[in-house]
Amino acid sequence: MSECNHDCSSCSSKCGEEKQDMRLPANEYSSIKKVIGVVSGKGGVGKSTVTSMLAVAAQSKGFQAAILDADVTGPSIPKAFGIHQRAQGDEQGLFPAESKLGIRIMSVNLLLEKEDAPVVWRGPVISGVINQFWQEVIWGDVDYMFVDMPPGTGDVPLTVFQGLPLDGIIIVTTPQDLVTMIVKKAYNMAKLMNIPVLGVIENMSYFECPDCGKRHNIFGESKIEEIARELGVPVLARLPIDSKTADLTDKGAAELVNTDVLNALIDKLAD
Ligand code: ADP
């Protein structure tokens, strides 16, 4: 049986009288204007870093931003924002944590007794938690929700693609050889689900020498223009390797990372 791609016009499945839409309703106290998934074909390319930067850029521009940390087995968002307390809730739902700038965040790390405890859950349990973050968290009014998606194209990302009403996805990549194929896999998965691919961001794209300003391609020549052309999507940004980005994120000060390069993108997302 093929997976539901929300396009009933091209589907022969009989899902009862009404064709089935697997997208879940949000909590009744949530009003979320745009939901953007941040995906990568593999871990370690900076997907969570870019998710944080997008939220910081949006919040700094006066929008209400939120991050749903769907990277359940490798949750890094609360730590990046220096949030270590546990989430609170009442009979109506769970309250997201708030960063210093006011970005609303929900992550499995806010629910664990010990934030360094490993999450050794099977796929369906992980998918269930992500759906709960959408349905049972009182997000309030949000302009942009960025979903830090689980890496890869397996079972869990597939469930997120099906369950959350994503307005589009942004693919994060690095200039390494193998990455080309992986980006295409992520792209094809989104297409299969009928979710628009807003474009690609190449992270760790180059290193700019602080003394002479010369750019060095540490991870090889950038292939991002080529990949984007092939897929017919725009290059949204190229981010340098920057030790300050890593240091600040590591110290829980993600809000101090320079996000100027993403400002124009935030304006475009509003369209
Ligand atoms: P992913 O979410 O794809 O697994 P992360 O965002 O956790 O990746 O990033 C992996 C590591 O790379 C982290 O230590 C992070 O601080 C670092 N990193 C990410 N982007 C950059 C960058 N542009 N410059 C320097 N270090 C980066």
Residues whose N, C-alpha, C, O or C-beta is under 5 A from the ligand:
A	BS01	ADP	K42 G43 G44 V45 G46 K47 S48 T49 S76 M204 L239 P240 I241 D242 S243 T245 A246 T249
